[in-house]
Amino acid sequence: MDIQRWIEVYKDKFESPYEQMFAERVLLGVDGLDPTTISVQFQFKDLDNKTRYCDFVIREGSIRIAIEIDGYDKRKTGHGMSHDEFVDWQRRQASLTASGWHVLRFANRDVRDHPARCKRYIELLLRDQRSKSQHQSSLESAIAQMSKELEAAERRSGTADQVGNLTRQISLLKNQLLVAQSAQPLTERDKREMEQIVTRLEEENRKLKYENIKLERNTKILDGENSTMKTTVWAFTLIIGFLIAAGAYVFGGREGNLSGVTYSLVNPGQQVAALPKTEQPLQTAHLAEVVSTGQDIASQPAIGTAISNHVEITKVTAADSINTDATCEKPIDWHNAIDYAEQRVAVIGPVADYRHMPNVNGSPTWLNLGAKYPERNRLAVVVWGKNRNNFGSALTSNLVNRKICVIGKVKLRDGVPQIAISQPHHLLLM
């Protein structure tokens, strides 16, 4: 199979445009590379025995090269890696290195702008490893061992498939041995060139780390600005509502009541929840404040004094506006979630398992309450990748062994209760 055909066969396994770009612009041109020695999304176990995946691996006898295509914005989402993705990126490399792999990391920008540099590095590394006598000896030993197995298989009946498989493997190893024997050791000039390429790659890695730190810092600043903006909007909304109520009091009659007047202050974009009419004076009137942030706006100095003697505020959270029973003030235990299928409830329980799976369709983050996956007696809580950034730094492995409350609709998946959450107020640490 030539490399172009190989790309067509494995194209569906590429998890980003940069991976396909790497296959087409880099692997396609690597001198002497046999496509049958390349694997895509190679599965391996890390130091914690957790299943992980590597973008590409090259295996030629004793040579094992792992290749990761990464960068600030690998999937072109516009916001770069999350902190968890970056940590996962580092852990995978540590696990592969500890298992004897040569780990090459190419930044998106190098794949896009400098494919020849990436290709040259792979060629130099392969040539250096192929020229080593230890590698050639391992290939010769493997060929000798398989040849004995082939002779034994040929003497037995009903072993046609085994004979065919061994014949193909021996042929592949012989080709690899010929390539290895023709490989010239690196010259001093080659070694200097390789060192320069490694220096450039390390510089890209440092830039990636810096951009990740900057992203986290900017995210925190942005979260603070959004909080301030929400508070300001609520302050103006409440003041305007108070003035309207006051006007209604002045023009509504001389007896000092607000007969026939209905008040409601709502979050812009939320459905208005009208309150019953009241015959009480202004100081006992109720204004409904729907506050998605959960902040007590009446406590803000800018407006608290102005309304403290006139308005009694009833706070209604976003979850309460949907279902007044679904609050973390009166949650159900995670054991009982299965009894509330198709109902919106608040559920409490300890996090037994945290699983962030960016390489899986939908990029889910799973919080398993009560027991770890795949135990069926558990509550599975999922945050899909498109909603993960809504939670900021709240979704981390630090949640394991913490008790949390989640609010959402219970669905049954293969008999296991599951709740999907999308907003920060759906998750509360207890």
VOFI-780666 format. One record per residue (C-alpha): x, y, z; residue number from 1; residue in one letter. Coordinates in steps of 0.02 Angstrom, whole numbers, plus 50000, padded with zeros to 5 digits. Layout:
N
<px:X, py:Y, pz:Z, n:NUM, res:A>
...
END
This chain:
430
<px:50000, py:50000, pz:50000, n:1, res:M>
<px:50072, py:50169, pz:49952, n:2, res:D>
<px:50060, py:50317, pz:50070, n:3, res:I>
<px:49926, py:50405, pz:49968, n:4, res:Q>
<px:49813, py:50252, pz:49975, n:5, res:R>
<px:49851, py:50237, pz:50161, n:6, res:W>
<px:49791, py:50417, pz:50189, n:7, res:I>
<px:49626, py:50379, pz:50102, n:8, res:E>
<px:49599, py:50223, pz:50207, n:9, res:V>
<px:49633, py:50309, pz:50375, n:10, res:Y>
<px:49564, py:50482, pz:50337, n:11, res:K>
<px:49411, py:50456, pz:50448, n:12, res:D>
<px:49524, py:50429, pz:50600, n:13, res:K>
<px:49604, py:50600, pz:50588, n:14, res:F>
<px:49534, py:50703, pz:50732, n:15, res:E>
<px:49584, py:50875, pz:50668, n:16, res:S>
<px:49623, py:50960, pz:50502, n:17, res:P>
<px:49804, py:50973, pz:50560, n:18, res:Y>
<px:49820, py:50784, pz:50577, n:19, res:E>
<px:49764, py:50760, pz:50397, n:20, res:Q>
<px:49879, py:50901, pz:50344, n:21, res:M>
<px:50023, py:50813, pz:50433, n:22, res:F>
<px:49986, py:50649, pz:50345, n:23, res:A>
<px:49978, py:50732, pz:50174, n:24, res:E>
<px:50119, py:50859, pz:50190, n:25, res:R>
<px:50242, py:50767, pz:50303, n:26, res:V>
<px:50218, py:50577, pz:50308, n:27, res:L>
<px:50187, py:50571, pz:50120, n:28, res:L>
<px:50366, py:50631, pz:50090, n:29, res:G>
<px:50467, py:50539, pz:50225, n:30, res:V>
<px:50605, py:50444, pz:50137, n:31, res:D>
<px:50594, py:50254, pz:50149, n:32, res:G>
<px:50440, py:50252, pz:50261, n:33, res:L>
<px:50331, py:50097, pz:50240, n:34, res:D>
<px:50146, py:50142, pz:50269, n:35, res:P>
<px:50116, py:49973, pz:50352, n:36, res:T>
<px:50226, py:50027, pz:50497, n:37, res:T>
<px:50113, py:50177, pz:50537, n:38, res:I>
<px:49963, py:50171, pz:50654, n:39, res:S>
<px:49833, py:50308, pz:50682, n:40, res:V>
<px:49752, py:50344, pz:50852, n:41, res:Q>
<px:49864, py:50213, pz:50930, n:42, res:F>
<px:49793, py:50148, pz:51095, n:43, res:Q>
<px:49906, py:50127, pz:51247, n:44, res:F>
<px:49899, py:50125, pz:51438, n:45, res:K>
<px:49972, py:50269, pz:51537, n:46, res:D>
<px:50064, py:50257, pz:51704, n:47, res:L>
<px:49895, py:50248, pz:51795, n:48, res:D>
<px:49837, py:50106, pz:51680, n:49, res:N>
<px:49715, py:50226, pz:51596, n:50, res:K>
<px:49678, py:50200, pz:51411, n:51, res:T>
<px:49746, py:50341, pz:51303, n:52, res:R>
<px:49776, py:50375, pz:51119, n:53, res:Y>
<px:49922, py:50443, pz:51017, n:54, res:C>
<px:49893, py:50530, pz:50849, n:55, res:D>
<px:50023, py:50430, pz:50750, n:56, res:F>
<px:50153, py:50297, pz:50788, n:57, res:V>
<px:50291, py:50221, pz:50681, n:58, res:I>
<px:50353, py:50047, pz:50727, n:59, res:R>
<px:50499, py:49964, pz:50639, n:60, res:E>
<px:50568, py:49820, pz:50741, n:61, res:G>
<px:50642, py:49897, pz:50898, n:62, res:S>
<px:50609, py:50075, pz:50834, n:63, res:I>
<px:50457, py:50154, pz:50914, n:64, res:R>
<px:50413, py:50335, pz:50873, n:65, res:I>
<px:50256, py:50420, pz:50940, n:66, res:A>
<px:50197, py:50579, pz:50854, n:67, res:I>
<px:50075, py:50705, pz:50925, n:68, res:E>
<px:50003, py:50850, pz:50824, n:69, res:I>
<px:49957, py:50984, pz:50949, n:70, res:D>
<px:49942, py:51170, pz:50971, n:71, res:G>
<px:49854, py:51315, pz:51052, n:72, res:Y>
<px:49698, py:51288, pz:50945, n:73, res:D>
<px:49711, py:51110, pz:50880, n:74, res:K>
<px:49528, py:51093, pz:50833, n:75, res:R>
<px:49505, py:51271, pz:50767, n:76, res:K>
<px:49380, py:51314, pz:50903, n:77, res:T>
<px:49448, py:51490, pz:50921, n:78, res:G>
<px:49483, py:51476, pz:51107, n:79, res:H>
<px:49629, py:51355, pz:51116, n:80, res:G>
<px:49661, py:51213, pz:51238, n:81, res:M>
<px:49575, py:51203, pz:51404, n:82, res:S>
<px:49683, py:51179, pz:51559, n:83, res:H>
<px:49631, py:50996, pz:51572, n:84, res:D>
<px:49674, py:50964, pz:51390, n:85, res:E>
<px:49846, py:51040, pz:51416, n:86, res:F>
<px:49879, py:50934, pz:51572, n:87, res:V>
<px:49820, py:50780, pz:51478, n:88, res:D>
<px:49939, py:50827, pz:51336, n:89, res:W>
<px:50086, py:50824, pz:51458, n:90, res:Q>
<px:50035, py:50663, pz:51545, n:91, res:R>
<px:50024, py:50567, pz:51382, n:92, res:R>
<px:50201, py:50618, pz:51336, n:93, res:Q>
<px:50268, py:50567, pz:51506, n:94, res:A>
<px:50186, py:50395, pz:51492, n:95, res:S>
<px:50252, py:50363, pz:51316, n:96, res:L>
<px:50429, py:50419, pz:51360, n:97, res:T>
<px:50431, py:50307, pz:51513, n:98, res:A>
<px:50382, py:50159, pz:51402, n:99, res:S>
<px:50531, py:50185, pz:51287, n:100, res:G>
<px:50450, py:50284, pz:51146, n:101, res:W>
<px:50533, py:50428, pz:51054, n:102, res:H>
<px:50398, py:50562, pz:51068, n:103, res:V>
<px:50391, py:50697, pz:50934, n:104, res:L>
<px:50273, py:50844, pz:50956, n:105, res:R>
<px:50236, py:50957, pz:50809, n:106, res:F>
<px:50140, py:51119, pz:50835, n:107, res:A>
<px:49999, py:51160, pz:50716, n:108, res:N>
<px:50094, py:51309, pz:50646, n:109, res:R>
<px:50246, py:51200, pz:50606, n:110, res:D>
<px:50137, py:51073, pz:50514, n:111, res:V>
<px:50055, py:51214, pz:50419, n:112, res:R>
<px:50205, py:51328, pz:50387, n:113, res:D>
<px:50358, py:51214, pz:50398, n:114, res:H>
<px:50312, py:51037, pz:50340, n:115, res:P>
<px:50486, py:51011, pz:50266, n:116, res:A>
<px:50563, py:51041, pz:50438, n:117, res:R>
<px:50446, py:50912, pz:50517, n:118, res:C>
<px:50485, py:50785, pz:50380, n:119, res:K>
<px:50672, py:50812, pz:50398, n:120, res:R>
<px:50667, py:50782, pz:50585, n:121, res:Y>
<px:50576, py:50615, pz:50563, n:122, res:I>
<px:50699, py:50563, pz:50427, n:123, res:E>
<px:50850, py:50604, pz:50534, n:124, res:L>
<px:50780, py:50512, pz:50685, n:125, res:L>
<px:50735, py:50358, pz:50581, n:126, res:L>
<px:50905, py:50357, pz:50499, n:127, res:R>
<px:50993, py:50372, pz:50667, n:128, res:D>
<px:50893, py:50228, pz:50741, n:129, res:Q>
<px:50902, py:50117, pz:50586, n:130, res:R>
<px:51091, py:50130, pz:50577, n:131, res:S>
<px:51114, py:50060, pz:50753, n:132, res:K>
<px:51178, py:49881, pz:50758, n:133, res:S>
<px:51059, py:49840, pz:50900, n:134, res:Q>
<px:50908, py:49877, pz:50789, n:135, res:H>
<px:50976, py:49773, pz:50646, n:136, res:Q>
<px:51013, py:49628, pz:50762, n:137, res:S>
<px:50836, py:49632, pz:50831, n:138, res:S>
<px:50766, py:49623, pz:50653, n:139, res:L>
<px:50879, py:49475, pz:50610, n:140, res:E>
<px:50824, py:49384, pz:50768, n:141, res:S>
<px:50640, py:49416, pz:50730, n:142, res:A>
<px:50662, py:49351, pz:50552, n:143, res:I>
<px:50748, py:49193, pz:50614, n:144, res:A>
<px:50613, py:49159, pz:50743, n:145, res:Q>
<px:50470, py:49184, pz:50620, n:146, res:M>
<px:50557, py:49076, pz:50490, n:147, res:S>
<px:50558, py:48931, pz:50615, n:148, res:K>
<px:50373, py:48960, pz:50650, n:149, res:E>
<px:50339, py:48962, pz:50462, n:150, res:L>
<px:50428, py:48796, pz:50435, n:151, res:E>
<px:50328, py:48716, pz:50575, n:152, res:A>
<px:50164, py:48785, pz:50508, n:153, res:A>
<px:50201, py:48722, pz:50332, n:154, res:E>
<px:50221, py:48545, pz:50400, n:155, res:R>
<px:50048, py:48550, pz:50479, n:156, res:R>
<px:49882, py:48541, pz:50388, n:157, res:S>
<px:49748, py:48675, pz:50399, n:158, res:G>
<px:49871, py:48816, pz:50431, n:159, res:T>
<px:49857, py:48910, pz:50267, n:160, res:A>
<px:49805, py:49073, pz:50352, n:161, res:D>
<px:49949, py:49062, pz:50476, n:162, res:Q>
<px:50073, py:49023, pz:50338, n:163, res:V>
<px:50012, py:49173, pz:50237, n:164, res:G>
<px:50022, py:49289, pz:50386, n:165, res:N>
<px:50197, py:49233, pz:50435, n:166, res:L>
<px:50257, py:49249, pz:50255, n:167, res:T>
<px:50196, py:49429, pz:50247, n:168, res:R>
<px:50275, py:49474, pz:50414, n:169, res:Q>
<px:50443, py:49398, pz:50366, n:170, res:I>
<px:50440, py:49493, pz:50200, n:171, res:S>
<px:50404, py:49656, pz:50294, n:172, res:L>
<px:50546, py:49625, pz:50417, n:173, res:L>
<px:50668, py:49585, pz:50277, n:174, res:K>
<px:50624, py:49747, pz:50189, n:175, res:N>
<px:50651, py:49842, pz:50353, n:176, res:Q>
<px:50819, py:49755, pz:50375, n:177, res:L>
<px:50875, py:49806, pz:50200, n:178, res:L>
<px:50827, py:49987, pz:50236, n:179, res:V>
<px:50918, py:49981, pz:50404, n:180, res:A>
<px:51076, py:49907, pz:50328, n:181, res:Q>
<px:51081, py:50045, pz:50197, n:182, res:S>
<px:51056, py:50184, pz:50325, n:183, res:A>
<px:51211, py:50291, pz:50352, n:184, res:Q>
<px:51252, py:50350, pz:50529, n:185, res:P>
<px:51223, py:50534, pz:50560, n:186, res:L>
<px:51368, py:50648, pz:50523, n:187, res:T>
<px:51416, py:50789, pz:50640, n:188, res:E>
<px:51326, py:50908, pz:50522, n:189, res:R>
<px:51169, py:50800, pz:50529, n:190, res:D>
<px:51177, py:50798, pz:50719, n:191, res:K>
<px:51190, py:50989, pz:50727, n:192, res:R>
<px:51043, py:51005, pz:50609, n:193, res:E>
<px:50942, py:50886, pz:50717, n:194, res:M>
<px:50985, py:50984, pz:50874, n:195, res:E>
<px:50928, py:51146, pz:50789, n:196, res:Q>
<px:50762, py:51067, pz:50741, n:197, res:I>
<px:50737, py:51002, pz:50918, n:198, res:V>
<px:50774, py:51177, pz:50986, n:199, res:T>
<px:50641, py:51251, pz:50872, n:200, res:R>
<px:50515, py:51119, pz:50926, n:201, res:L>
<px:50552, py:51152, pz:51110, n:202, res:E>
<px:50528, py:51338, pz:51080, n:203, res:E>
<px:50357, py:51301, pz:51005, n:204, res:E>
<px:50318, py:51199, pz:51160, n:205, res:N>
<px:50366, py:51344, pz:51273, n:206, res:R>
<px:50256, py:51460, pz:51170, n:207, res:K>
<px:50113, py:51337, pz:51187, n:208, res:L>
<px:50134, py:51334, pz:51376, n:209, res:K>
<px:50137, py:51524, pz:51382, n:210, res:Y>
<px:49981, py:51538, pz:51275, n:211, res:E>
<px:49891, py:51413, pz:51386, n:212, res:N>
<px:49937, py:51513, pz:51543, n:213, res:I>
<px:49882, py:51674, pz:51457, n:214, res:K>
<px:49718, py:51592, pz:51405, n:215, res:L>
<px:49680, py:51543, pz:51585, n:216, res:E>
<px:49722, py:51718, pz:51647, n:217, res:R>
<px:49614, py:51803, pz:51515, n:218, res:N>
<px:49471, py:51683, pz:51551, n:219, res:T>
<px:49473, py:51731, pz:51735, n:220, res:K>
<px:49476, py:51917, pz:51691, n:221, res:I>
<px:49333, py:51894, pz:51568, n:222, res:L>
<px:49231, py:51799, pz:51697, n:223, res:D>
<px:49255, py:51944, pz:51818, n:224, res:G>
<px:49203, py:52072, pz:51687, n:225, res:E>
<px:49048, py:51972, pz:51644, n:226, res:N>
<px:49000, py:51963, pz:51828, n:227, res:S>
<px:49021, py:52151, pz:51847, n:228, res:T>
<px:48919, py:52184, pz:51690, n:229, res:M>
<px:48777, py:52071, pz:51751, n:230, res:K>
<px:48773, py:52160, pz:51918, n:231, res:T>
<px:48765, py:52330, pz:51832, n:232, res:T>
<px:48623, py:52274, pz:51718, n:233, res:V>
<px:48524, py:52207, pz:51866, n:234, res:W>
<px:48551, py:52368, pz:51961, n:235, res:A>
<px:48479, py:52475, pz:51821, n:236, res:F>
<px:48337, py:52351, pz:51792, n:237, res:T>
<px:48288, py:52355, pz:51975, n:238, res:L>
<px:48297, py:52546, pz:51986, n:239, res:I>
<px:48187, py:52564, pz:51831, n:240, res:I>
<px:48064, py:52438, pz:51903, n:241, res:G>
<px:48060, py:52533, pz:52067, n:242, res:F>
<px:48025, py:52699, pz:51976, n:243, res:L>
<px:47883, py:52617, pz:51878, n:244, res:I>
<px:47810, py:52548, pz:52039, n:245, res:A>
<px:47827, py:52717, pz:52122, n:246, res:A>
<px:47740, py:52802, pz:51976, n:247, res:G>
<px:47599, py:52678, pz:51985, n:248, res:A>
<px:47582, py:52717, pz:52171, n:249, res:Y>
<px:47573, py:52904, pz:52140, n:250, res:V>
<px:47446, py:52895, pz:52000, n:251, res:F>
<px:47352, py:52742, pz:52059, n:252, res:G>
<px:47246, py:52827, pz:52193, n:253, res:G>
<px:47246, py:52932, pz:52352, n:254, res:R>
<px:47220, py:52792, pz:52476, n:255, res:E>
<px:47405, py:52745, pz:52478, n:256, res:G>
<px:47386, py:52573, pz:52400, n:257, res:N>
<px:47435, py:52491, pz:52236, n:258, res:L>
<px:47271, py:52407, pz:52195, n:259, res:S>
<px:47272, py:52326, pz:52025, n:260, res:G>
<px:47460, py:52342, pz:51996, n:261, res:V>
<px:47568, py:52191, pz:51953, n:262, res:T>
<px:47757, py:52198, pz:51970, n:263, res:Y>
<px:47893, py:52088, pz:51898, n:264, res:S>
<px:48077, py:52117, pz:51862, n:265, res:L>
<px:48149, py:51985, pz:51749, n:266, res:V>
<px:48314, py:51942, pz:51672, n:267, res:N>
<px:48314, py:52009, pz:51491, n:268, res:P>
<px:48280, py:51859, pz:51381, n:269, res:G>
<px:48187, py:51763, pz:51518, n:270, res:Q>
<px:48000, py:51735, pz:51510, n:271, res:Q>
<px:47908, py:51860, pz:51621, n:272, res:V>
<px:47837, py:51778, pz:51776, n:273, res:A>
<px:47692, py:51891, pz:51824, n:274, res:A>
<px:47649, py:51909, pz:52007, n:275, res:L>
<px:47474, py:51914, pz:52080, n:276, res:P>
<px:47394, py:52083, pz:52108, n:277, res:K>
<px:47409, py:52150, pz:52283, n:278, res:T>
<px:47311, py:52268, pz:52391, n:279, res:E>
<px:47458, py:52298, pz:52509, n:280, res:Q>
<px:47550, py:52464, pz:52523, n:281, res:P>
<px:47713, py:52490, pz:52430, n:282, res:L>
<px:47824, py:52440, pz:52577, n:283, res:Q>
<px:47751, py:52263, pz:52572, n:284, res:T>
<px:47743, py:52246, pz:52384, n:285, res:A>
<px:47841, py:52103, pz:52307, n:286, res:H>
<px:47955, py:52121, pz:52156, n:287, res:L>
<px:48010, py:51957, pz:52077, n:288, res:A>
<px:48193, py:51958, pz:52033, n:289, res:E>
<px:48254, py:51817, pz:51922, n:290, res:V>
<px:48442, py:51813, pz:51952, n:291, res:V>
<px:48542, py:51686, pz:51854, n:292, res:S>
<px:48702, py:51732, pz:51946, n:293, res:T>
<px:48627, py:51693, pz:52115, n:294, res:G>
<px:48682, py:51863, pz:52185, n:295, res:Q>
<px:48575, py:51963, pz:52303, n:296, res:D>
<px:48559, py:52126, pz:52207, n:297, res:I>
<px:48468, py:52211, pz:52348, n:298, res:A>
<px:48627, py:52201, pz:52451, n:299, res:S>
<px:48721, py:52310, pz:52326, n:300, res:Q>
<px:48757, py:52483, pz:52402, n:301, res:P>
<px:48704, py:52574, pz:52245, n:302, res:A>
<px:48523, py:52518, pz:52258, n:303, res:I>
<px:48502, py:52434, pz:52427, n:304, res:G>
<px:48473, py:52595, pz:52524, n:305, res:T>
<px:48350, py:52663, pz:52396, n:306, res:A>
<px:48233, py:52514, pz:52408, n:307, res:I>
<px:48263, py:52438, pz:52579, n:308, res:S>
<px:48113, py:52527, pz:52657, n:309, res:N>
<px:47996, py:52503, pz:52511, n:310, res:H>
<px:48021, py:52335, pz:52426, n:311, res:V>
<px:48031, py:52158, pz:52487, n:312, res:E>
<px:48127, py:52058, pz:52356, n:313, res:I>
<px:48090, py:51876, pz:52319, n:314, res:T>
<px:48238, py:51789, pz:52235, n:315, res:K>
<px:48199, py:51656, pz:52106, n:316, res:V>
<px:48345, py:51561, pz:52031, n:317, res:T>
<px:48350, py:51505, pz:51850, n:318, res:A>
<px:48322, py:51325, pz:51904, n:319, res:A>
<px:48173, py:51375, pz:52012, n:320, res:D>
<px:48093, py:51468, pz:51867, n:321, res:S>
<px:48085, py:51301, pz:51776, n:322, res:I>
<px:48042, py:51189, pz:51921, n:323, res:N>
<px:48025, py:51255, pz:52098, n:324, res:T>
<px:48057, py:51080, pz:52167, n:325, res:D>
<px:48226, py:51061, pz:52079, n:326, res:A>
<px:48340, py:51151, pz:52200, n:327, res:T>
<px:48491, py:51095, pz:52297, n:328, res:C>
<px:48404, py:51146, pz:52457, n:329, res:E>
<px:48302, py:50986, pz:52448, n:330, res:K>
<px:48395, py:50864, pz:52333, n:331, res:P>
<px:48366, py:50679, pz:52314, n:332, res:I>
<px:48505, py:50552, pz:52344, n:333, res:D>
<px:48596, py:50485, pz:52190, n:334, res:W>
<px:48534, py:50308, pz:52232, n:335, res:H>
<px:48356, py:50365, pz:52196, n:336, res:N>
<px:48389, py:50456, pz:52032, n:337, res:A>
<px:48335, py:50303, pz:51931, n:338, res:I>
<px:48159, py:50323, pz:52003, n:339, res:D>
<px:48142, py:50498, pz:51929, n:340, res:Y>
<px:48161, py:50460, pz:51742, n:341, res:A>
<px:48104, py:50604, pz:51630, n:342, res:E>
<px:48089, py:50720, pz:51781, n:343, res:Q>
<px:48192, py:50874, pz:51820, n:344, res:R>
<px:48268, py:50852, pz:51993, n:345, res:V>
<px:48413, py:50904, pz:52103, n:346, res:A>
<px:48525, py:50756, pz:52147, n:347, res:V>
<px:48663, py:50747, pz:52276, n:348, res:I>
<px:48806, py:50623, pz:52289, n:349, res:G>
<px:48995, py:50597, pz:52296, n:350, res:P>
<px:49098, py:50604, pz:52135, n:351, res:V>
<px:49178, py:50433, pz:52116, n:352, res:A>
<px:49246, py:50456, pz:51941, n:353, res:D>
<px:49300, py:50602, pz:51828, n:354, res:Y>
<px:49324, py:50566, pz:51644, n:355, res:R>
<px:49367, py:50702, pz:51517, n:356, res:H>
<px:49364, py:50627, pz:51342, n:357, res:M>
<px:49413, py:50760, pz:51212, n:358, res:P>
<px:49451, py:50628, pz:51080, n:359, res:N>
<px:49277, py:50551, pz:51088, n:360, res:V>
<px:49132, py:50613, pz:50983, n:361, res:N>
<px:49051, py:50761, pz:51072, n:362, res:G>
<px:49205, py:50785, pz:51185, n:363, res:S>
<px:49108, py:50738, pz:51343, n:364, res:P>
<px:49160, py:50761, pz:51523, n:365, res:T>
<px:49085, py:50629, pz:51638, n:366, res:W>
<px:49058, py:50642, pz:51825, n:367, res:L>
<px:49000, py:50474, pz:51894, n:368, res:N>
<px:48914, py:50490, pz:52062, n:369, res:L>
<px:48915, py:50348, pz:52187, n:370, res:G>
<px:49021, py:50227, pz:52086, n:371, res:A>
<px:49147, py:50223, pz:51944, n:372, res:K>
<px:49111, py:50177, pz:51763, n:373, res:Y>
<px:49062, py:50044, pz:51709, n:374, res:P>
<px:48969, py:50003, pz:51872, n:375, res:E>
<px:48783, py:50012, pz:51829, n:376, res:R>
<px:48729, py:50068, pz:52002, n:377, res:N>
<px:48784, py:50249, pz:51979, n:378, res:R>
<px:48722, py:50418, pz:51917, n:379, res:L>
<px:48811, py:50478, pz:51760, n:380, res:A>
<px:48824, py:50667, pz:51742, n:381, res:V>
<px:48885, py:50731, pz:51573, n:382, res:V>
<px:48944, py:50900, pz:51511, n:383, res:V>
<px:48962, py:50901, pz:51322, n:384, res:W>
<px:49113, py:50985, pz:51245, n:385, res:G>
<px:49014, py:51133, pz:51176, n:386, res:K>
<px:48961, py:51178, pz:51354, n:387, res:N>
<px:49123, py:51138, pz:51447, n:388, res:R>
<px:49193, py:51315, pz:51442, n:389, res:N>
<px:49035, py:51379, pz:51529, n:390, res:N>
<px:49101, py:51300, pz:51689, n:391, res:F>
<px:49273, py:51381, pz:51685, n:392, res:G>
<px:49391, py:51294, pz:51805, n:393, res:S>
<px:49252, py:51205, pz:51900, n:394, res:A>
<px:49268, py:51044, pz:51797, n:395, res:L>
<px:49429, py:50959, pz:51852, n:396, res:T>
<px:49485, py:50794, pz:51925, n:397, res:S>
<px:49487, py:50883, pz:52094, n:398, res:N>
<px:49300, py:50847, pz:52102, n:399, res:L>
<px:49335, py:50663, pz:52140, n:400, res:V>
<px:49280, py:50621, pz:52318, n:401, res:N>
<px:49188, py:50788, pz:52330, n:402, res:R>
<px:49001, py:50791, pz:52364, n:403, res:K>
<px:48906, py:50888, pz:52232, n:404, res:I>
<px:48727, py:50930, pz:52187, n:405, res:C>
<px:48671, py:50933, pz:52004, n:406, res:V>
<px:48508, py:50994, pz:51931, n:407, res:I>
<px:48436, py:50925, pz:51771, n:408, res:G>
<px:48319, py:50803, pz:51686, n:409, res:K>
<px:48351, py:50618, pz:51720, n:410, res:V>
<px:48369, py:50508, pz:51566, n:411, res:K>
<px:48396, py:50320, pz:51565, n:412, res:L>
<px:48537, py:50254, pz:51454, n:413, res:R>
<px:48546, py:50064, pz:51454, n:414, res:D>
<px:48466, py:50063, pz:51625, n:415, res:G>
<px:48588, py:50191, pz:51698, n:416, res:V>
<px:48518, py:50360, pz:51752, n:417, res:P>
<px:48603, py:50507, pz:51667, n:418, res:Q>
<px:48589, py:50696, pz:51684, n:419, res:I>
<px:48661, py:50819, pz:51557, n:420, res:A>
<px:48708, py:50990, pz:51628, n:421, res:I>
<px:48757, py:51143, pz:51527, n:422, res:S>
<px:48763, py:51293, pz:51645, n:423, res:Q>
<px:48864, py:51330, pz:51803, n:424, res:P>
<px:48708, py:51345, pz:51912, n:425, res:H>
<px:48670, py:51163, pz:51870, n:426, res:H>
<px:48822, py:51111, pz:51974, n:427, res:L>
<px:48846, py:51152, pz:52159, n:428, res:L>
<px:48987, py:51096, pz:52273, n:429, res:L>
<px:48921, py:51042, pz:52443, n:430, res:M>
END
